[in-house]
Amino acid sequence: MSTTSDEPVGAGWRRTDGRIGLRNHVIAFSTVALTDRITGLAAAHVPGTLPICPSFQRGLRGPDAQLQADMIRAVIAHPNVGAALVVTHDRAAAADLKAASKRLGKPITVISLMAHQGVQAALDAMVSHLQSLVAKVSDNPNTAMNLSDLTVALECGGSDPTSALCANPAIGRFVDRLISAGGTAIVSETAEFLGGEQVVRSQCQTPEVAADILGYLQAEEEMMAADGIDYRGVNPTQENIEAGLSTLTEKTMGAICKIGTSKFAGTLGFGEQPVGRGLFFMHTPFFSPTSLTGMVLGGAQINLFAVGVYNPSGIPLAPTIKICGNPITCAEWSDSIDMDVSGAISGNSTCDDPAERIFDLIGQISDGKVTCAERWQEGQVIVPMSRLPL
């Protein structure tokens, strides 16, 4: 299937910043762990709302404080968010977020828990605000969505040999089509590129981009080697070992298939939004819920997640398509896998066939189809903190 930048893949909600949402979520967003419980209770009382309660901290300093503040704003501004109730603990934090939210052009209500008198009064106010927000949000997409409007997060986990043989290559074929049509893809988990330096060098648009990525890889390896273990020669994840992968390098050479033949256009810090279009590398920790958080808060509207054995990762803000080539996993976890690509192993299909199915499925999702991860409400918002001395 050939694609062009003006080829429609469905419909979505155009935001004032030009981005398009695949979803039009009304979120109940707790900005600090102190308000997580009451925010979740309020969301449970109002059908059609999505609770986002990441257990964010107070008292952070330096880069940690800045990153968390940036990610709070990224949640509210995300294109898949149509409206938001934002809950803070104190009045000062509420005032700051009210000011920051005015320019977003979507219904946003910011309240402070401590501005109320009693838990019940606060809960009643939150429920009332959420009901009002739900009434304001349209169920009907307001614009056609082209392939070039998409930013897609690329992830793999619970890896096994089938990940390298079919699931990741299927994603890679789709990524090539996405990039050639003017879309954007983000890949992360820096440790998963250790051992793949030669591929990185050959698949960068410029030597400067290659140097940036290789610099991240070197820093990651130095950090991981601090405990005296050479992680290239081991595999730090138990389910990957049980599934038959013996080294991190072996996992890397399968995981790197997700980028297809596309060349990296640039690098991103955690949760950083790409400038321009193309394939981007994001420096994130080696944990799929955290890396998914970074890519989605960087603007990805949807995630492509290759699994060998089942992995329950996801992120509530963006649909996750679980793609699997292991026939045993597909049979045992049929209620959690969105796309069975094991035919590429049995010979009943090629990796190009699933790539076209991914394209079709994204269109169905834009029309309201719910992914397995959405149905099971899988995933968390996890922002990494630096390891500061005690």
C-alpha positions as CSV (number, residue, x, y, z in Angstrom):
1,M,0.0,0.0,0.0
2,S,1.4,3.3,-1.0
3,T,0.6,6.3,1.2
4,T,0.7,10.1,0.8
5,S,0.6,12.8,3.4
6,D,-3.0,13.8,2.5
7,E,-4.4,10.2,2.8
8,P,-7.1,10.2,5.4
9,V,-6.8,7.5,8.1
10,G,-9.9,8.5,10.1
11,A,-11.2,11.5,12.0
12,G,-10.2,13.3,15.1
13,W,-10.4,16.5,17.2
14,R,-8.3,19.5,16.0
15,R,-6.8,21.4,18.9
16,T,-5.8,25.1,18.9
17,D,-2.1,24.2,18.7
18,G,-2.8,22.4,15.4
19,R,-2.4,18.8,16.7
20,I,-5.2,16.3,16.3
21,G,-6.5,14.0,19.1
22,L,-7.5,10.4,18.4
23,R,-9.5,10.6,21.6
24,N,-11.5,13.4,23.2
25,H,-11.0,12.4,26.9
26,V,-12.5,14.3,29.8
27,I,-9.8,13.7,32.4
28,A,-9.9,14.1,36.2
29,F,-6.2,14.9,36.8
30,S,-4.6,14.8,40.2
31,T,-1.4,16.8,40.2
32,V,0.0,15.6,43.5
33,A,-0.4,12.3,45.4
34,L,-2.2,14.1,48.2
35,T,-5.3,14.5,45.9
36,D,-5.1,11.2,44.1
37,R,-7.7,9.4,46.2
38,I,-10.4,12.1,46.1
39,T,-9.8,12.7,42.4
40,G,-10.3,9.0,41.6
41,L,-13.5,9.0,43.7
42,A,-14.9,11.9,41.8
43,A,-14.1,10.3,38.4
44,A,-15.8,7.1,39.5
45,H,-19.1,9.1,40.1
46,V,-19.2,10.6,36.5
47,P,-19.4,8.2,33.6
48,G,-17.3,9.3,30.6
49,T,-14.4,10.6,32.7
50,L,-10.8,9.2,32.8
51,P,-8.9,9.4,36.1
52,I,-5.2,10.4,35.8
53,C,-3.6,10.0,39.3
54,P,0.2,9.6,38.9
55,S,1.2,10.0,42.6
56,F,3.3,13.1,41.8
57,Q,5.4,14.4,44.6
58,R,5.9,17.7,46.5
59,G,9.2,19.1,47.6
60,L,11.1,18.3,44.5
61,R,14.1,20.5,43.5
62,G,16.1,21.3,40.4
63,P,15.6,19.2,37.3
64,D,13.2,16.8,39.0
65,A,10.9,19.7,39.9
66,Q,11.1,21.2,36.4
67,L,10.4,17.9,34.7
68,Q,7.4,17.1,36.9
69,A,6.0,20.6,36.3
70,D,6.5,20.2,32.5
71,M,4.8,16.9,32.5
72,I,1.8,18.2,34.4
73,R,1.3,20.8,31.7
74,A,1.9,18.1,29.0
75,V,-0.9,16.0,30.4
76,I,-3.4,18.9,30.2
77,A,-2.2,20.0,26.8
78,H,-2.2,16.5,25.2
79,P,-4.1,16.3,22.0
80,N,-6.2,13.3,23.2
81,V,-7.5,15.5,26.1
82,G,-10.7,17.4,25.2
83,A,-11.4,18.8,28.7
84,A,-9.9,18.5,32.1
85,L,-10.6,18.9,35.8
86,V,-7.2,19.6,37.3
87,V,-6.9,19.1,41.1
88,T,-4.1,20.6,43.2
89,H,-3.6,20.5,46.9
90,D,-2.9,24.2,47.6
91,R,-4.3,27.4,46.2
92,A,-1.0,28.7,44.8
93,A,-0.5,25.7,42.6
94,A,-4.1,26.1,41.4
95,A,-3.5,29.7,40.5
96,D,-0.4,28.8,38.5
97,L,-2.1,26.1,36.5
98,K,-5.2,28.3,35.8
99,A,-2.9,30.9,34.2
100,A,-1.0,28.2,32.2
101,S,-4.2,26.6,30.9
102,K,-6.0,29.6,29.5
103,R,-4.1,29.5,26.2
104,L,-5.0,25.9,25.5
105,G,-8.4,26.6,24.0
106,K,-10.2,23.7,25.7
107,P,-12.5,23.5,28.7
108,I,-10.3,23.3,31.8
109,T,-11.3,23.7,35.4
110,V,-8.6,24.0,38.0
111,I,-9.5,23.6,41.7
112,S,-7.6,23.4,45.0
113,L,-8.6,20.7,47.5
114,M,-7.7,23.1,50.4
115,A,-10.1,25.8,49.0
116,H,-13.0,23.6,50.2
117,Q,-14.4,22.8,53.6
118,G,-14.5,19.1,54.2
119,V,-13.9,16.1,52.0
120,Q,-17.6,15.7,51.0
121,A,-17.8,19.3,49.9
122,A,-14.7,18.9,47.8
123,L,-16.0,15.7,46.3
124,D,-19.3,17.2,45.5
125,A,-17.6,20.1,43.8
126,M,-15.4,17.9,41.7
127,V,-18.3,15.7,40.6
128,S,-20.3,18.8,39.6
129,H,-17.3,20.2,37.6
130,L,-16.8,16.9,35.8
131,Q,-20.5,16.6,34.9
132,S,-20.3,20.1,33.4
133,L,-17.1,19.2,31.4
134,V,-18.6,16.0,30.0
135,A,-21.6,18.0,28.8
136,K,-19.3,20.5,27.0
137,V,-17.3,17.9,25.1
138,S,-18.5,16.6,21.7
139,D,-18.5,12.9,20.9
140,N,-18.2,13.7,17.2
141,P,-14.8,14.3,15.7
142,N,-14.5,17.7,14.1
143,T,-11.8,17.2,11.4
144,A,-10.4,14.6,9.0
145,M,-7.1,13.1,10.2
146,N,-4.3,12.4,7.7
147,L,-1.4,10.0,8.2
148,S,0.8,13.0,8.5
149,D,-1.1,14.2,11.6
150,L,0.0,11.1,13.6
151,T,2.7,10.9,16.1
152,V,3.2,7.2,17.0
153,A,5.0,5.8,20.0
154,L,7.0,2.6,19.4
155,E,7.4,0.1,22.2
156,C,8.2,-3.6,22.8
157,G,8.2,-5.7,26.0
158,G,7.9,-9.3,27.1
159,S,10.2,-10.0,24.2
160,D,10.9,-13.4,22.7
161,P,12.2,-14.6,19.4
162,T,8.9,-13.9,17.7
163,S,9.3,-10.2,18.6
164,A,12.3,-10.0,16.3
165,L,10.8,-12.3,13.6
166,C,7.4,-10.7,13.1
167,A,5.9,-8.2,15.7
168,N,8.7,-5.6,15.6
169,P,9.3,-6.0,11.8
170,A,5.6,-5.5,11.2
171,I,5.8,-2.2,13.2
172,G,8.9,-1.3,11.2
173,R,7.1,-1.7,7.9
174,F,4.3,0.6,9.2
175,V,6.8,3.2,10.4
176,D,8.4,3.4,7.0
177,R,5.0,4.2,5.5
178,L,4.2,6.6,8.2
179,I,7.5,8.5,7.9
180,S,7.3,8.6,4.1
181,A,3.8,10.1,4.3
182,G,5.0,12.9,6.6
183,G,4.1,11.4,9.9
184,T,6.2,11.2,13.1
185,A,7.4,8.3,15.2
186,I,9.1,8.2,18.6
187,V,11.2,5.3,19.9
188,S,12.7,5.1,23.4
189,E,14.2,2.9,26.1
190,T,17.8,3.9,25.6
191,A,19.2,0.6,27.0
192,E,17.4,-1.3,24.3
193,F,19.8,0.2,21.7
194,L,22.9,-1.0,23.4
195,G,24.6,-3.3,20.9
196,G,22.8,-1.7,18.0
197,E,25.3,1.2,17.6
198,Q,26.1,0.2,14.0
199,V,22.5,0.4,13.0
200,V,22.1,3.8,14.7
201,R,25.1,5.2,12.8
202,S,23.7,4.0,9.5
203,Q,20.1,5.2,10.2
204,C,20.6,8.8,11.1
205,Q,20.0,11.8,8.8
206,T,23.2,13.5,10.0
207,P,26.4,12.7,11.9
208,E,25.3,15.1,14.6
209,V,22.1,13.1,15.2
210,A,24.1,9.9,15.4
211,A,26.6,11.5,17.9
212,D,23.7,12.6,20.1
213,I,22.1,9.1,20.2
214,L,25.5,7.4,20.7
215,G,26.2,9.8,23.5
216,Y,23.0,8.8,25.3
217,L,23.9,5.1,24.8
218,Q,27.3,5.7,26.3
219,A,25.9,7.5,29.3
220,E,23.3,4.7,29.8
221,E,25.9,2.0,29.7
222,E,28.1,3.8,32.2
223,M,25.1,4.1,34.5
224,M,24.1,0.5,34.2
225,A,27.7,-0.7,34.7
226,A,28.0,1.1,38.0
227,D,26.9,-2.1,39.8
228,G,29.7,-4.1,38.1
229,I,27.5,-6.0,35.7
230,D,28.0,-6.0,31.9
231,Y,24.4,-5.7,30.8
232,R,25.2,-6.4,27.2
233,G,26.0,-10.0,28.2
234,V,22.9,-10.6,30.4
235,N,19.2,-9.8,30.1
236,P,17.9,-7.9,33.1
237,T,14.2,-8.8,32.6
238,Q,13.1,-12.2,33.9
239,E,10.2,-12.8,31.4
240,N,12.6,-12.2,28.5
241,I,15.0,-14.8,29.9
242,E,12.2,-17.3,30.3
243,A,11.0,-16.5,26.7
244,G,14.4,-17.5,25.3
245,L,16.5,-14.3,25.0
246,S,19.9,-14.6,26.6
247,T,21.4,-11.1,26.3
248,L,20.4,-7.5,26.1
249,T,22.2,-7.2,22.8
250,E,20.0,-10.0,21.5
251,K,16.9,-8.2,22.6
252,T,18.3,-5.0,21.1
253,M,18.7,-6.4,17.6
254,G,15.0,-7.5,17.7
255,A,13.7,-4.3,19.2
256,I,15.5,-2.0,16.7
257,C,13.4,-3.6,13.9
258,K,10.6,-1.3,15.1
259,I,12.2,1.7,13.3
260,G,12.2,-0.1,9.9
261,T,14.5,1.5,7.4
262,S,13.7,5.1,8.4
263,K,16.4,7.5,9.5
264,F,16.5,9.4,12.8
265,A,15.7,13.1,12.4
266,G,16.6,14.1,16.0
267,T,16.8,13.3,19.7
268,L,14.5,14.2,22.5
269,G,14.7,14.4,26.3
270,F,12.0,12.7,28.4
271,G,8.6,14.0,27.4
272,E,9.9,16.5,24.9
273,Q,7.8,17.2,21.9
274,P,9.4,16.7,18.5
275,V,10.1,19.8,16.4
276,G,9.3,18.9,12.9
277,R,8.4,15.4,11.6
278,G,10.1,12.1,11.1
279,L,11.7,9.5,13.3
280,F,12.9,10.6,16.8
281,F,14.9,8.9,19.5
282,M,13.8,9.7,23.1
283,H,16.1,9.1,26.0
284,T,14.1,7.2,28.6
285,P,14.6,4.5,31.3
286,F,14.4,0.8,30.7
287,F,10.8,0.3,31.8
288,S,7.9,0.3,29.4
289,P,5.4,2.2,31.5
290,T,7.9,5.0,32.0
291,S,9.1,5.1,28.4
292,L,5.4,5.1,27.2
293,T,4.8,8.0,29.5
294,G,7.7,9.9,28.0
295,M,6.6,9.3,24.4
296,V,2.9,10.0,25.0
297,L,3.6,13.2,26.9
298,G,5.9,14.1,24.1
299,G,2.7,14.2,21.9
300,A,2.1,10.6,20.7
301,Q,-1.6,10.0,20.2
302,I,-1.3,6.2,19.9
303,N,1.2,3.5,20.8
304,L,2.3,0.4,18.9
305,F,3.5,-2.2,21.4
306,A,5.1,-5.4,20.2
307,V,4.9,-8.3,22.7
308,G,6.1,-11.9,22.7
309,V,4.9,-12.9,26.1
310,Y,2.0,-10.8,27.5
311,N,3.0,-7.4,29.0
312,P,0.3,-5.3,30.8
313,S,1.9,-1.9,30.0
314,G,0.0,1.0,28.6
315,I,-0.8,4.6,29.4
316,P,-4.4,5.9,29.9
317,L,-4.1,9.0,27.7
318,A,-3.4,7.1,24.4
319,P,-4.7,3.9,22.9
320,T,-2.1,1.1,22.9
321,I,-2.2,-1.5,20.1
322,K,-0.7,-4.8,21.4
323,I,0.8,-6.7,18.5
324,C,2.0,-10.3,19.0
325,G,3.6,-13.0,16.9
326,N,3.7,-15.8,19.5
327,P,0.8,-18.1,18.8
328,I,0.7,-19.4,22.4
329,T,0.5,-15.9,23.8
330,C,-2.2,-15.0,21.3
331,A,-4.2,-18.0,22.4
332,E,-3.7,-17.7,26.1
333,W,-4.1,-13.8,26.2
334,S,-6.6,-13.4,23.4
335,D,-8.6,-10.9,25.4
336,S,-5.5,-8.7,25.7
337,I,-3.9,-8.8,22.2
338,D,-5.2,-6.5,19.5
339,M,-3.3,-8.0,16.5
340,D,-2.1,-11.5,15.9
341,V,0.8,-11.5,13.5
342,S,1.9,-15.1,14.0
343,G,1.0,-15.8,10.3
344,A,4.4,-14.3,9.4
345,I,6.0,-17.2,11.2
346,S,3.7,-19.9,9.9
347,G,4.0,-18.6,6.3
348,N,0.4,-17.6,6.0
349,S,1.4,-13.9,5.6
350,T,4.3,-11.5,5.4
351,C,5.3,-8.6,7.6
352,D,3.8,-6.3,5.0
353,D,0.3,-7.6,5.6
354,P,0.2,-6.7,9.3
355,A,1.6,-3.2,8.5
356,E,-1.5,-2.6,6.4
357,R,-3.7,-4.0,9.2
358,I,-2.1,-1.6,11.6
359,F,-3.1,1.3,9.3
360,D,-6.7,0.0,9.1
361,L,-6.9,-0.5,12.9
362,I,-5.8,3.0,13.6
363,G,-8.6,4.2,11.4
364,Q,-11.0,2.0,13.4
365,I,-9.7,3.3,16.7
366,S,-10.2,6.9,15.4
367,D,-13.8,5.9,14.8
368,G,-14.2,4.7,18.4
369,K,-12.9,1.1,18.5
370,V,-11.5,0.4,22.0
371,T,-8.2,-1.3,22.3
372,C,-7.6,-4.1,24.8
373,A,-5.4,-1.9,27.0
374,E,-8.2,0.7,27.1
375,R,-10.8,-1.9,28.0
376,W,-8.7,-3.3,30.9
377,Q,-7.6,0.3,31.9
378,E,-4.0,-0.8,31.7
379,G,-1.1,1.6,32.4
380,Q,0.2,4.4,34.5
381,V,1.8,7.8,34.1
382,I,5.3,7.4,35.5
383,V,7.8,10.3,35.4
384,P,11.4,9.3,36.3
385,M,13.2,11.0,39.2
386,S,17.0,11.4,39.4
387,R,18.8,9.5,42.0
388,L,19.8,12.3,44.4
389,P,22.0,11.7,47.4
390,L,20.1,11.3,50.7
